[in-house]
């Protein structure tokens, strides 16, 4: 399983402060929700 | 802030301001430990004493907490004294308030396996150690936990 991990990504995240890690997650959630809303709007338009 | 948006730091701030005893668990715990995992909600285990439940209820009122599946319903002391998960929507995002987690342990049993983390300058919260979180994830062994398990094993290996 370890071979499948992107250890460079781990190195990068470990260098961030806890606050930066939380901000990164908050941003990810916001973008995912925007994407979900966009897909929903698009499918409503095309159906 | 739109519905569903998450601001973990804002939730922490309100819980800490109300002197609520809680432990961060789940995805945010893994992320704070350094695991590259993203999560849509904040999971906390609260101390189920009457005083703490009273403080938690005051914090939840400020957070405008309602049940995600039944928005007309708000948590009360009877809900929070139990072990079951309270899946809440708050003005700063989804918050799961848990009496116990996978191993059946609650705040009283888990607090000895926690560490402090400064989530924001001056804002300290308690979260499970990497070893304790890994133990819980191994008990649950849900498909969604497999990646977190691998990351936590690597983080523990690096902590030496």
N, CA and C atoms of all chains as a GROMACS GRO file, in nm:
protein
  621
    1UNK      N    1   0.085  -0.122   0.000
    1UNK     CA    2   0.000   0.000   0.000
    1UNK      C    3   0.087   0.126   0.000
    2UNK      N    4   0.200   0.123   0.076
    2UNK     CA    5   0.286   0.241   0.085
    2UNK      C    6   0.335   0.284  -0.053
    3UNK      N    7   0.361   0.184  -0.141
    3UNK     CA    8   0.409   0.214  -0.275
    3UNK      C    9   0.310   0.299  -0.354
    4UNK      N   10   0.181   0.288  -0.316
    4UNK     CA   11   0.077   0.358  -0.390
    4UNK      C   12   0.058   0.502  -0.340
    5UNK      N   13   0.123   0.537  -0.230
    5UNK     CA   14   0.105   0.672  -0.175
    5UNK      C   15   0.194   0.772  -0.247
    6UNK      N   16   0.142   0.892  -0.265
    6UNK     CA   17   0.220   1.000  -0.322
    6UNK      C   18   0.296   1.067  -0.207
    7UNK      N   19   0.416   1.018  -0.182
    7UNK     CA   20   0.489   1.067  -0.064
    7UNK      C   21   0.534   1.212  -0.078
    8UNK      N   22   0.545   1.259  -0.203
    8UNK     CA   23   0.579   1.400  -0.225
    8UNK      C   24   0.467   1.488  -0.172
    9UNK      N   25   0.343   1.442  -0.194
    9UNK     CA   26   0.226   1.516  -0.144
    9UNK      C   27   0.228   1.521   0.009
   10UNK      N   28   0.263   1.409   0.070
   10UNK     CA   29   0.273   1.404   0.217
   10UNK      C   30   0.381   1.501   0.267
   11UNK      N   31   0.497   1.501   0.201
   11UNK     CA   32   0.606   1.593   0.239
   11UNK      C   33   0.557   1.737   0.237
   12UNK      N   34   0.480   1.767   0.131
   12UNK     CA   35   0.431   1.903   0.112
   12UNK      C   36   0.332   1.940   0.222
   13UNK      N   37   0.238   1.851   0.251
   13UNK     CA   38   0.136   1.882   0.352
   13UNK      C   39   0.198   1.891   0.491
   14UNK      N   40   0.297   1.808   0.518
   14UNK     CA   41   0.361   1.812   0.650
   14UNK      C   42   0.433   1.946   0.674
   15UNK      N   43   0.467   2.013   0.565
   15UNK     CA   44   0.534   2.144   0.580
   15UNK      C   45   0.434   2.256   0.611
   16UNK      N   46   0.305   2.231   0.586
   16UNK     CA   47   0.203   2.334   0.612
   16UNK      C   48   0.171   2.340   0.761
   17UNK      N   49   0.124   2.456   0.805
   17UNK     CA   50   0.080   2.468   0.944
   17UNK      C   51  -0.060   2.406   0.953
   18UNK      N   52  -0.104   2.371   1.076
   18UNK     CA   53  -0.241   2.319   1.089
   18UNK      C   54  -0.345   2.414   1.029
   19UNK      N   55  -0.327   2.543   1.049
   19UNK     CA   56  -0.423   2.640   0.994
   19UNK      C   57  -0.425   2.633   0.841
   20UNK      N   58  -0.308   2.620   0.780
   20UNK     CA   59  -0.302   2.611   0.633
   20UNK      C   60  -0.369   2.483   0.584
   21UNK      N   61  -0.353   2.375   0.661
   21UNK     CA   62  -0.418   2.248   0.622
   21UNK      C   63  -0.570   2.262   0.627
   22UNK      N   64  -0.620   2.331   0.730
   22UNK     CA   65  -0.765   2.350   0.742
   22UNK      C   66  -0.816   2.441   0.629
   23UNK      N   67  -0.742   2.545   0.600
   23UNK     CA   68  -0.783   2.637   0.491
   23UNK      C   69  -0.788   2.562   0.358
   24UNK      N   70  -0.689   2.475   0.338
   24UNK     CA   71  -0.685   2.395   0.214
   24UNK      C   72  -0.811   2.309   0.204
   25UNK      N   73  -0.851   2.249   0.316
   25UNK     CA   74  -0.970   2.164   0.315
   25UNK      C   75  -1.097   2.247   0.292
   26UNK      N   76  -1.106   2.362   0.361
   26UNK     CA   77  -1.224   2.448   0.344
   26UNK      C   78  -1.238   2.490   0.197
   27UNK      N   79  -1.126   2.521   0.133
   27UNK     CA   80  -1.127   2.563  -0.008
   27UNK      C   81  -1.171   2.447  -0.096
   28UNK      N   82  -1.118   2.327  -0.066
   28UNK     CA   83  -1.154   2.207  -0.143
   28UNK      C   84  -1.306   2.184  -0.136
   29UNK      N   85  -1.363   2.193  -0.014
   29UNK     CA   86  -1.506   2.169   0.003
   29UNK      C   87  -1.586   2.272  -0.078
   30UNK      N   88  -1.545   2.400  -0.070
   30UNK     CA   89  -1.616   2.505  -0.143
   30UNK      C   90  -1.614   2.476  -0.294
   31UNK      N   91  -1.498   2.438  -0.345
   31UNK     CA   92  -1.486   2.413  -0.489
   31UNK      C   93  -1.567   2.291  -0.532
   32UNK      N   94  -1.566   2.186  -0.447
   32UNK     CA   95  -1.645   2.066  -0.479
   32UNK      C   96  -1.795   2.099  -0.483
   33UNK      N   97  -1.838   2.182  -0.387
   33UNK     CA   98  -1.980   2.218  -0.382
   33UNK      C   99  -2.018   2.304  -0.503
   34UNK      N  100  -1.926   2.392  -0.544
   34UNK     CA  101  -1.952   2.475  -0.663
   34UNK      C  102  -1.962   2.386  -0.786
   35UNK      N  103  -1.873   2.285  -0.791
   35UNK     CA  104  -1.874   2.193  -0.906
   35UNK      C  105  -2.005   2.115  -0.909
   36UNK      N  106  -2.047   2.069  -0.790
   36UNK     CA  107  -2.171   1.993  -0.781
   36UNK      C  108  -2.290   2.078  -0.829
   37UNK      N  109  -2.292   2.206  -0.784
   37UNK     CA  110  -2.400   2.296  -0.824
   37UNK      C  111  -2.397   2.319  -0.975
   38UNK      N  112  -2.275   2.330  -1.030
   38UNK     CA  113  -2.260   2.352  -1.174
   38UNK      C  114  -2.311   2.234  -1.254
   39UNK      N  115  -2.277   2.114  -1.211
   39UNK     CA  116  -2.320   1.991  -1.280
   39UNK      C  117  -2.472   1.979  -1.273
   40UNK      N  118  -2.527   2.012  -1.156
   40UNK     CA  119  -2.672   2.003  -1.135
   40UNK      C  120  -2.744   2.100  -1.229
   41UNK      N  121  -2.692   2.223  -1.238
   41UNK     CA  122  -2.753   2.325  -1.324
   41UNK      C  123  -2.745   2.283  -1.470
   42UNK      N  124  -2.630   2.227  -1.506
   42UNK     CA  125  -2.610   2.184  -1.645
   42UNK      C  126  -2.704   2.069  -1.681
   43UNK      N  127  -2.717   1.974  -1.590
   43UNK     CA  128  -2.803   1.859  -1.622
   43UNK      C  129  -2.950   1.900  -1.626
   44UNK      N  130  -2.988   2.002  -1.545
   44UNK     CA  131  -3.125   2.051  -1.548
   44UNK      C  132  -3.153   2.120  -1.682
   45UNK      N  133  -3.052   2.187  -1.735
   45UNK     CA  134  -3.063   2.261  -1.860
   45UNK      C  135  -3.074   2.166  -1.980
   46UNK      N  136  -3.000   2.056  -1.972
   46UNK     CA  137  -2.994   1.965  -2.086
   46UNK      C  138  -3.102   1.857  -2.084
   47UNK      N  139  -3.169   1.842  -1.966
   47UNK     CA  140  -3.269   1.733  -1.961
   47UNK      C  141  -3.407   1.784  -2.005
   48UNK      N  142  -2.142   3.297   0.340
   48UNK     CA  143  -2.111   3.155   0.334
   48UNK      C  144  -2.230   3.078   0.279
   49UNK      N  145  -2.210   2.992   0.178
   49UNK     CA  146  -2.320   2.915   0.119
   49UNK      C  147  -2.346   2.790   0.201
   50UNK      N  148  -2.465   2.732   0.182
   50UNK     CA  149  -2.500   2.610   0.254
   50UNK      C  150  -2.401   2.499   0.220
   51UNK      N  151  -2.354   2.431   0.321
   51UNK     CA  152  -2.261   2.320   0.299
   51UNK      C  153  -2.116   2.361   0.310
   52UNK      N  154  -2.086   2.490   0.290
   52UNK     CA  155  -1.948   2.538   0.304
   52UNK      C  156  -1.897   2.502   0.444
   53UNK      N  157  -1.766   2.482   0.453
   53UNK     CA  158  -1.709   2.441   0.580
   53UNK      C  159  -1.602   2.541   0.624
   54UNK      N  160  -1.613   2.585   0.749
   54UNK     CA  161  -1.506   2.665   0.809
   54UNK      C  162  -1.476   2.602   0.945
   55UNK      N  163  -1.386   2.506   0.943
   55UNK     CA  164  -1.354   2.431   1.064
   55UNK      C  165  -1.303   2.524   1.174
   56UNK      N  166  -1.218   2.619   1.136
   56UNK     CA  167  -1.162   2.711   1.235
   56UNK      C  168  -1.270   2.790   1.307
   57UNK      N  169  -1.375   2.830   1.234
   57UNK     CA  170  -1.484   2.908   1.296
   57UNK      C  171  -1.561   2.821   1.395
   58UNK      N  172  -1.580   2.693   1.362
   58UNK     CA  173  -1.650   2.603   1.456
   58UNK      C  174  -1.564   2.584   1.581
   59UNK      N  175  -1.435   2.559   1.560
   59UNK     CA  176  -1.343   2.542   1.674
   59UNK      C  177  -1.352   2.664   1.767
   60UNK      N  178  -1.349   2.783   1.705
   60UNK     CA  179  -1.345   2.906   1.783
   60UNK      C  180  -1.465   2.914   1.878
   61UNK      N  181  -1.582   2.880   1.826
   61UNK     CA  182  -1.705   2.890   1.908
   61UNK      C  183  -1.705   2.782   2.017
   62UNK      N  184  -1.660   2.661   1.984
   62UNK     CA  185  -1.654   2.555   2.086
   62UNK      C  186  -1.556   2.593   2.198
   63UNK      N  187  -1.441   2.647   2.157
   63UNK     CA  188  -1.338   2.684   2.256
   63UNK      C  189  -1.387   2.803   2.341
   64UNK      N  190  -1.449   2.901   2.277
   64UNK     CA  191  -1.502   3.017   2.351
   64UNK      C  192  -1.601   2.974   2.460
   65UNK      N  193  -1.674   2.865   2.432
   65UNK     CA  194  -1.772   2.816   2.529
   65UNK      C  195  -1.713   2.710   2.623
   66UNK      N  196  -1.581   2.693   2.614
   66UNK     CA  197  -1.508   2.600   2.703
   66UNK      C  198  -1.564   2.458   2.697
   67UNK      N  199  -1.599   2.416   2.577
   67UNK     CA  200  -1.651   2.280   2.557
   67UNK      C  201  -1.533   2.183   2.556
   68UNK      N  202  -1.545   2.073   2.630
   68UNK     CA  203  -1.444   1.967   2.624
   68UNK      C  204  -1.480   1.873   2.510
   69UNK      N  205  -1.392   1.866   2.411
   69UNK     CA  206  -1.418   1.780   2.295
   69UNK      C  207  -1.286   1.736   2.235
   70UNK      N  208  -1.294   1.627   2.159
   70UNK     CA  209  -1.178   1.576   2.085
   70UNK      C  210  -1.211   1.577   1.937
   71UNK      N  211  -1.118   1.624   1.856
   71UNK     CA  212  -1.134   1.618   1.712
   71UNK      C  213  -1.099   1.476   1.668
   72UNK      N  214  -1.185   1.415   1.589
   72UNK     CA  215  -1.158   1.281   1.536
   72UNK      C  216  -1.185   1.285   1.385
   73UNK      N  217  -1.180   1.170   1.320
   73UNK     CA  218  -1.219   1.163   1.179
   73UNK      C  219  -1.123   1.229   1.082
   74UNK      N  220  -1.180   1.275   0.971
   74UNK     CA  221  -1.099   1.329   0.861
   74UNK      C  222  -1.020   1.453   0.900
   75UNK      N  223  -1.080   1.543   0.978
   75UNK     CA  224  -1.008   1.665   1.018
   75UNK      C  225  -0.890   1.628   1.108
   76UNK      N  226  -0.909   1.527   1.192
   76UNK     CA  227  -0.800   1.477   1.278
   76UNK      C  228  -0.684   1.428   1.189
   77UNK      N  229  -0.719   1.348   1.090
   77UNK     CA  230  -0.616   1.294   0.999
   77UNK      C  231  -0.544   1.408   0.927
   78UNK      N  232  -0.622   1.505   0.880
   78UNK     CA  233  -0.565   1.620   0.808
   78UNK      C  234  -0.472   1.701   0.899
   79UNK      N  235  -0.516   1.726   1.022
   79UNK     CA  236  -0.432   1.804   1.115
   79UNK      C  237  -0.303   1.730   1.148
   80UNK      N  238  -0.308   1.598   1.143
   80UNK     CA  239  -0.186   1.519   1.165
   80UNK      C  240  -0.094   1.522   1.043
   81UNK      N  241  -0.148   1.569   0.929
   81UNK     CA  242  -0.066   1.581   0.809
   81UNK      C  243  -0.107   1.490   0.695
   82UNK      N  244  -0.211   1.409   0.716
   82UNK     CA  245  -0.254   1.319   0.608
   82UNK      C  246  -0.321   1.400   0.497
   83UNK      N  247  -0.283   1.372   0.371
   83UNK     CA  248  -0.345   1.444   0.260
   83UNK      C  249  -0.485   1.390   0.229
   84UNK      N  250  -0.578   1.413   0.320
   84UNK     CA  251  -0.716   1.370   0.298
   84UNK      C  252  -0.807   1.491   0.313
   85UNK      N  253  -0.912   1.494   0.234
   85UNK     CA  254  -1.006   1.606   0.240
   85UNK      C  255  -1.138   1.554   0.298
   86UNK      N  256  -1.208   1.640   0.368
   86UNK     CA  257  -1.333   1.596   0.432
   86UNK      C  258  -1.438   1.706   0.426
   87UNK      N  259  -1.563   1.662   0.417
   87UNK     CA  260  -1.674   1.757   0.405
   87UNK      C  261  -1.734   1.797   0.540
   88UNK      N  262  -1.691   1.729   0.649
   88UNK     CA  263  -1.750   1.766   0.778
   88UNK      C  264  -1.647   1.755   0.890
   89UNK      N  265  -1.685   1.808   1.003
   89UNK     CA  266  -1.600   1.802   1.122
   89UNK      C  267  -1.664   1.703   1.220
   90UNK      N  268  -1.584   1.605   1.267
   90UNK     CA  269  -1.631   1.508   1.366
   90UNK      C  270  -1.566   1.539   1.500
   91UNK      N  271  -1.649   1.547   1.604
   91UNK     CA  272  -1.593   1.565   1.739
   91UNK      C  273  -1.661   1.468   1.834
   92UNK      N  274  -1.584   1.425   1.935
   92UNK     CA  275  -1.638   1.346   2.045
   92UNK      C  276  -1.643   1.439   2.166
   93UNK      N  277  -1.760   1.452   2.225
   93UNK     CA  278  -1.774   1.545   2.338
   93UNK      C  279  -1.777   1.471   2.471
   94UNK      N  280  -1.737   1.543   2.574
   94UNK     CA  281  -1.745   1.486   2.710
   94UNK      C  282  -1.893   1.489   2.751
   95UNK      N  283  -1.943   1.373   2.793
   95UNK     CA  284  -2.087   1.364   2.820
   95UNK      C  285  -2.120   1.384   2.969
   96UNK      N  286  -2.070   1.493   3.024
   96UNK     CA  287  -2.109   1.531   3.160
   96UNK      C  288  -2.214   1.641   3.147
   97UNK      N  289  -2.294   1.658   3.251
   97UNK     CA  290  -2.402   1.758   3.244
   97UNK      C  291  -2.349   1.898   3.216
   98UNK      N  292  -2.240   1.936   3.286
   98UNK     CA  293  -2.184   2.070   3.269
   98UNK      C  294  -2.136   2.092   3.126
   99UNK      N  295  -2.066   1.991   3.074
   99UNK     CA  296  -2.011   2.007   2.939
   99UNK      C  297  -2.122   2.009   2.834
  100UNK      N  298  -2.225   1.927   2.856
  100UNK     CA  299  -2.338   1.926   2.761
  100UNK      C  300  -2.407   2.063   2.760
  101UNK      N  301  -2.415   2.124   2.877
  101UNK     CA  302  -2.475   2.257   2.887
  101UNK      C  303  -2.393   2.359   2.805
  102UNK      N  304  -2.258   2.350   2.820
  102UNK     CA  305  -2.171   2.443   2.745
  102UNK      C  306  -2.180   2.415   2.596
  103UNK      N  307  -2.186   2.285   2.561
  103UNK     CA  308  -2.196   2.247   2.419
  103UNK      C  309  -2.326   2.298   2.359
  104UNK      N  310  -2.434   2.287   2.434
  104UNK     CA  311  -2.564   2.335   2.381
  104UNK      C  312  -2.560   2.486   2.357
  105UNK      N  313  -2.492   2.559   2.445
  105UNK     CA  314  -2.479   2.704   2.426
  105UNK      C  315  -2.399   2.733   2.298
  106UNK      N  316  -2.292   2.655   2.277
  106UNK     CA  317  -2.211   2.673   2.156
  106UNK      C  318  -2.292   2.636   2.031
  107UNK      N  319  -2.368   2.529   2.041
  107UNK     CA  320  -2.448   2.485   1.925
  107UNK      C  321  -2.556   2.588   1.891
  108UNK      N  322  -2.605   2.658   1.992
  108UNK     CA  323  -2.706   2.763   1.965
  108UNK      C  324  -2.641   2.876   1.885
  109UNK      N  325  -2.519   2.914   1.924
  109UNK     CA  326  -2.447   3.020   1.849
  109UNK      C  327  -2.419   2.972   1.706
  110UNK      N  328  -2.391   2.844   1.693
  110UNK     CA  329  -2.362   2.787   1.560
  110UNK      C  330  -2.490   2.765   1.477
  111UNK      N  331  -2.605   2.791   1.539
  111UNK     CA  332  -2.734   2.769   1.474
  111UNK      C  333  -2.746   2.624   1.424
  112UNK      N  334  -2.710   2.530   1.512
  112UNK     CA  335  -2.706   2.389   1.474
  112UNK      C  336  -2.846   2.326   1.467
  113UNK      N  337  -2.868   2.254   1.357
  113UNK     CA  338  -2.994   2.181   1.336
  113UNK      C  339  -2.957   2.044   1.282
  114UNK      N  340  -3.048   1.948   1.293
  114UNK     CA  341  -3.021   1.816   1.235
  114UNK      C  342  -3.024   1.825   1.083
  115UNK      N  343  -2.924   1.762   1.020
  115UNK     CA  344  -2.914   1.774   0.874
  115UNK      C  345  -3.036   1.714   0.804
  116UNK      N  346  -3.087   1.604   0.859
  116UNK     CA  347  -3.201   1.538   0.794
  116UNK      C  348  -3.336   1.591   0.841
  117UNK      N  349  -3.336   1.663   0.952
  117UNK     CA  350  -3.462   1.719   1.005
  117UNK      C  351  -3.434   1.859   1.056
  118UNK      N  352  -3.434   1.952   0.962
  118UNK     CA  353  -3.390   2.089   0.994
  118UNK      C  354  -3.478   2.159   1.097
  119UNK      N  355  -3.599   2.107   1.119
  119UNK     CA  356  -3.687   2.170   1.219
  119UNK      C  357  -3.646   2.128   1.361
  120UNK      N  358  -3.557   2.029   1.369
  120UNK     CA  359  -3.518   1.975   1.500
  120UNK      C  360  -3.380   2.024   1.541
  121UNK      N  361  -3.370   2.068   1.667
  121UNK     CA  362  -3.241   2.113   1.720
  121UNK      C  363  -3.197   2.019   1.831
  122UNK      N  364  -3.065   2.002   1.848
  122UNK     CA  365  -3.017   1.910   1.951
  122UNK      C  366  -3.052   1.960   2.092
  123UNK      N  367  -3.078   1.864   2.181
  123UNK     CA  368  -3.101   1.900   2.321
  123UNK      C  369  -3.017   1.810   2.410
  124UNK      N  370  -3.026   1.831   2.541
  124UNK     CA  371  -2.941   1.757   2.635
  124UNK      C  372  -2.965   1.607   2.628
  125UNK      N  373  -3.088   1.566   2.606
  125UNK     CA  374  -3.119   1.422   2.598
  125UNK      C  375  -3.046   1.360   2.480
  126UNK      N  376  -3.041   1.431   2.368
  126UNK     CA  377  -2.970   1.378   2.250
  126UNK      C  378  -2.820   1.364   2.281
  127UNK      N  379  -2.765   1.466   2.348
  127UNK     CA  380  -2.619   1.472   2.364
  127UNK      C  381  -2.564   1.384   2.475
  128UNK      N  382  -2.651   1.336   2.561
  128UNK     CA  383  -2.604   1.249   2.668
  128UNK      C  384  -2.587   1.106   2.615
  129UNK      N  385  -2.649   1.076   2.504
  129UNK     CA  386  -2.641   0.942   2.446
  129UNK      C  387  -2.513   0.921   2.366
  130UNK      N  388  -2.494   0.796   2.321
  130UNK     CA  389  -2.370   0.766   2.249
  130UNK      C  390  -2.381   0.789   2.098
  131UNK      N  391  -2.505   0.802   2.052
  131UNK     CA  392  -2.528   0.807   1.906
  131UNK      C  393  -2.473   0.932   1.842
  132UNK      N  394  -2.450   0.924   1.711
  132UNK     CA  395  -2.400   1.042   1.639
  132UNK      C  396  -2.511   1.144   1.615
  133UNK      N  397  -2.479   1.270   1.637
  133UNK     CA  398  -2.572   1.380   1.607
  133UNK      C  399  -2.518   1.448   1.482
  134UNK      N  400  -2.586   1.427   1.371
  134UNK     CA  401  -2.537   1.481   1.243
  134UNK      C  402  -2.601   1.617   1.220
  135UNK      N  403  -2.523   1.721   1.242
  135UNK     CA  404  -2.578   1.856   1.245
  135UNK      C  405  -2.531   1.942   1.128
  136UNK      N  406  -2.616   2.037   1.093
  136UNK     CA  407  -2.578   2.143   0.998
  136UNK      C  408  -2.561   2.268   1.082
  137UNK      N  409  -2.452   2.340   1.063
  137UNK     CA  410  -2.432   2.466   1.137
  137UNK      C  411  -2.405   2.578   1.038
  138UNK      N  412  -2.401   2.701   1.089
  138UNK     CA  413  -2.375   2.814   0.998
  138UNK      C  414  -2.232   2.812   0.944
  139UNK      N  415  -2.145   2.730   1.003
  139UNK     CA  416  -2.008   2.718   0.953
  139UNK      C  417  -1.980   2.579   0.893
  140UNK      N  418  -2.086   2.505   0.863
  140UNK     CA  419  -2.067   2.377   0.795
  140UNK      C  420  -2.111   2.257   0.878
  141UNK      N  421  -2.109   2.139   0.814
  141UNK     CA  422  -2.157   2.017   0.881
  141UNK      C  423  -2.070   1.979   1.001
  142UNK      N  424  -2.136   1.942   1.109
  142UNK     CA  425  -2.068   1.905   1.233
  142UNK      C  426  -2.131   1.777   1.287
  143UNK      N  427  -2.051   1.672   1.302
  143UNK     CA  428  -2.100   1.547   1.362
  143UNK      C  429  -2.052   1.543   1.507
  144UNK      N  430  -2.147   1.539   1.598
  144UNK     CA  431  -2.115   1.534   1.741
  144UNK      C  432  -2.138   1.390   1.786
  145UNK      N  433  -2.031   1.324   1.831
  145UNK     CA  434  -2.036   1.181   1.857
  145UNK      C  435  -2.017   1.153   2.006
  146UNK      N  436  -2.100   1.063   2.059
  146UNK     CA  437  -2.083   1.022   2.198
  146UNK      C  438  -1.967   0.923   2.210
  147UNK      N  439  -1.961   0.832   2.115
  147UNK     CA  440  -1.851   0.735   2.110
  147UNK      C  441  -1.810   0.716   1.964
  148UNK      N  442  -1.695   0.653   1.944
  148UNK     CA  443  -1.653   0.621   1.807
  148UNK      C  444  -1.631   0.470   1.793
  149UNK      N  445  -1.572   0.428   1.682
  149UNK     CA  446  -1.563   0.288   1.640
  149UNK      C  447  -1.541   0.185   1.750
  150UNK      N  448  -1.447   0.209   1.838
  150UNK     CA  449  -1.413   0.111   1.940
  150UNK      C  450  -1.514   0.112   2.055
  151UNK      N  451  -1.609   0.203   2.050
  151UNK     CA  452  -1.706   0.215   2.158
  151UNK      C  453  -1.657   0.307   2.268
  152UNK      N  454  -1.540   0.369   2.247
  152UNK     CA  455  -1.486   0.458   2.349
  152UNK      C  456  -1.538   0.601   2.331
  153UNK      N  457  -1.559   0.668   2.443
  153UNK     CA  458  -1.603   0.807   2.442
  153UNK      C  459  -1.491   0.898   2.489
  154UNK      N  460  -1.528   1.022   2.514
  154UNK     CA  461  -1.428   1.124   2.554
  154UNK      C  462  -1.344   1.077   2.673
  155UNK      N  463  -1.412   1.025   2.776
  155UNK     CA  464  -1.342   0.989   2.901
  155UNK      C  465  -1.234   0.884   2.875
  156UNK      N  466  -1.262   0.791   2.786
  156UNK     CA  467  -1.165   0.684   2.758
  156UNK      C  468  -1.059   0.730   2.657
  157UNK      N  469  -1.094   0.825   2.570
  157UNK     CA  470  -1.004   0.863   2.461
  157UNK      C  471  -0.908   0.978   2.496
  158UNK      N  472  -0.947   1.059   2.593
  158UNK     CA  473  -0.869   1.182   2.617
  158UNK      C  474  -0.722   1.152   2.652
  159UNK      N  475  -0.698   1.036   2.710
  159UNK     CA  476  -0.558   0.999   2.744
  159UNK      C  477  -0.475   0.972   2.617
  160UNK      N  478  -0.544   0.953   2.506
  160UNK     CA  479  -0.475   0.924   2.379
  160UNK      C  480  -0.487   1.044   2.284
  161UNK      N  481  -0.489   1.163   2.343
  161UNK     CA  482  -0.504   1.283   2.260
  161UNK      C  483  -0.382   1.373   2.273
  162UNK      N  484  -0.371   1.467   2.182
  162UNK     CA  485  -0.264   1.566   2.187
  162UNK      C  486  -0.325   1.701   2.150
  163UNK      N  487  -0.260   1.808   2.194
  163UNK     CA  488  -0.306   1.942   2.160
  163UNK      C  489  -0.254   1.982   2.022
  164UNK      N  490  -0.336   2.058   1.951
  164UNK     CA  491  -0.290   2.115   1.824
  164UNK      C  492  -0.337   2.260   1.819
  165UNK      N  493  -0.249   2.349   1.774
  165UNK     CA  494  -0.286   2.490   1.760
  165UNK      C  495  -0.343   2.507   1.620
  166UNK      N  496  -0.476   2.498   1.612
  166UNK     CA  497  -0.543   2.499   1.482
  166UNK      C  498  -0.530   2.635   1.413
  167UNK      N  499  -0.528   2.738   1.494
  167UNK     CA  500  -0.503   2.875   1.448
  167UNK      C  501  -0.420   2.940   1.558
  168UNK      N  502  -0.350   3.048   1.529
  168UNK     CA  503  -0.272   3.109   1.636
  168UNK      C  504  -0.359   3.136   1.759
  169UNK      N  505  -0.320   3.079   1.872
  169UNK     CA  506  -0.393   3.101   1.997
  169UNK      C  507  -0.516   3.014   2.016
  170UNK      N  508  -0.546   2.929   1.919
  170UNK     CA  509  -0.667   2.845   1.926
  170UNK      C  510  -0.625   2.698   1.935
  171UNK      N  511  -0.624   2.646   2.058
  171UNK     CA  512  -0.574   2.510   2.080
  171UNK      C  513  -0.692   2.415   2.102
  172UNK      N  514  -0.690   2.304   2.030
  172UNK     CA  515  -0.794   2.201   2.047
  172UNK      C  516  -0.723   2.067   2.068
  173UNK      N  517  -0.799   1.970   2.117
  173UNK     CA  518  -0.743   1.836   2.137
  173UNK      C  519  -0.788   1.746   2.023
  174UNK      N  520  -0.695   1.663   1.977
  174UNK     CA  521  -0.728   1.564   1.874
  174UNK      C  522  -0.661   1.432   1.912
  175UNK      N  523  -0.706   1.322   1.852
  175UNK     CA  524  -0.644   1.193   1.879
  175UNK      C  525  -0.502   1.192   1.822
  176UNK      N  526  -0.415   1.116   1.886
  176UNK     CA  527  -0.280   1.097   1.830
  176UNK      C  528  -0.293   1.011   1.705
  177UNK      N  529  -0.188   1.009   1.625
  177UNK     CA  530  -0.191   0.928   1.502
  177UNK      C  531  -0.216   0.781   1.536
  178UNK      N  532  -0.153   0.732   1.643
  178UNK     CA  533  -0.169   0.591   1.682
  178UNK      C  534  -0.314   0.562   1.722
  179UNK      N  535  -0.373   0.651   1.800
  179UNK     CA  536  -0.511   0.629   1.847
  179UNK      C  537  -0.609   0.638   1.731
  180UNK      N  538  -0.587   0.734   1.641
  180UNK     CA  539  -0.678   0.747   1.526
  180UNK      C  540  -0.665   0.624   1.436
  181UNK      N  541  -0.543   0.578   1.416
  181UNK     CA  542  -0.521   0.458   1.335
  181UNK      C  543  -0.595   0.338   1.396
  182UNK      N  544  -0.584   0.325   1.527
  182UNK     CA  545  -0.651   0.214   1.596
  182UNK      C  546  -0.802   0.218   1.571
  183UNK      N  547  -0.860   0.337   1.578
  183UNK     CA  548  -1.004   0.351   1.554
  183UNK      C  549  -1.039   0.316   1.410
  184UNK      N  550  -0.956   0.363   1.318
  184UNK     CA  551  -0.986   0.337   1.176
  184UNK      C  552  -0.971   0.188   1.145
  185UNK      N  553  -0.879   0.122   1.214
  185UNK     CA  554  -0.862  -0.023   1.192
  185UNK      C  555  -0.981  -0.100   1.248
  186UNK      N  556  -1.041  -0.049   1.354
  186UNK     CA  557  -1.161  -0.114   1.409
  186UNK      C  558  -1.276  -0.101   1.309
  187UNK      N  559  -1.291   0.018   1.252
  187UNK     CA  560  -1.405   0.043   1.162
  187UNK      C  561  -1.385  -0.021   1.025
  188UNK      N  562  -1.265  -0.015   0.976
  188UNK     CA  563  -1.227  -0.075   0.848
  188UNK      C  564  -1.328  -0.049   0.735
  189UNK      N  565  -1.374   0.074   0.726
  189UNK     CA  566  -1.464   0.108   0.616
  189UNK      C  567  -1.379   0.133   0.492
  190UNK      N  568  -1.439   0.108   0.377
  190UNK     CA  569  -1.365   0.126   0.251
  190UNK      C  570  -1.306   0.266   0.245
  191UNK      N  571  -1.387   0.365   0.288
  191UNK     CA  572  -1.341   0.505   0.278
  191UNK      C  573  -1.222   0.535   0.370
  192UNK      N  574  -1.197   0.446   0.467
  192UNK     CA  575  -1.085   0.469   0.560
  192UNK      C  576  -0.953   0.411   0.512
  193UNK      N  577  -0.956   0.330   0.407
  193UNK     CA  578  -0.833   0.258   0.368
  193UNK      C  579  -0.718   0.353   0.334
  194UNK      N  580  -0.749   0.461   0.262
  194UNK     CA  581  -0.642   0.555   0.227
  194UNK      C  582  -0.589   0.624   0.352
  195UNK      N  583  -0.682   0.664   0.441
  195UNK     CA  584  -0.637   0.729   0.566
  195UNK      C  585  -0.549   0.636   0.647
  196UNK      N  586  -0.583   0.508   0.650
  196UNK     CA  587  -0.504   0.410   0.726
  196UNK      C  588  -0.360   0.408   0.672
  197UNK      N  589  -0.348   0.404   0.540
  197UNK     CA  590  -0.214   0.401   0.480
  197UNK      C  591  -0.135   0.528   0.513
  198UNK      N  592  -0.203   0.643   0.505
  198UNK     CA  593  -0.135   0.769   0.537
  198UNK      C  594  -0.092   0.772   0.683
  199UNK      N  595  -0.182   0.730   0.772
  199UNK     CA  596  -0.150   0.734   0.916
  199UNK      C  597  -0.033   0.641   0.947
  200UNK      N  598  -0.030   0.525   0.882
  200UNK     CA  599   0.083   0.433   0.904
  200UNK      C  600   0.215   0.499   0.862
  201UNK      N  601   0.210   0.572   0.751
  201UNK     CA  602   0.331   0.640   0.703
  201UNK      C  603   0.371   0.754   0.798
  202UNK      N  604   0.271   0.828   0.847
  202UNK     CA  605   0.301   0.939   0.940
  202UNK      C  606   0.362   0.883   1.069
  203UNK      N  607   0.308   0.772   1.119
  203UNK     CA  608   0.363   0.711   1.243
  203UNK      C  609   0.505   0.662   1.216
  204UNK      N  610   0.527   0.605   1.099
  204UNK     CA  611   0.661   0.556   1.064
  204UNK      C  612   0.762   0.672   1.067
  205UNK      N  613   0.719   0.788   1.013
  205UNK     CA  614   0.808   0.905   1.010
  205UNK      C  615   0.829   0.965   1.149
  206UNK      N  616   0.724   0.953   1.235
  206UNK     CA  617   0.739   1.007   1.371
  206UNK      C  618   0.840   0.924   1.449
  207UNK      N  619   0.864   0.802   1.399
  207UNK     CA  620   0.965   0.713   1.457
  207UNK      C  621   0.931   0.669   1.595
   0.00000   0.00000   0.00000
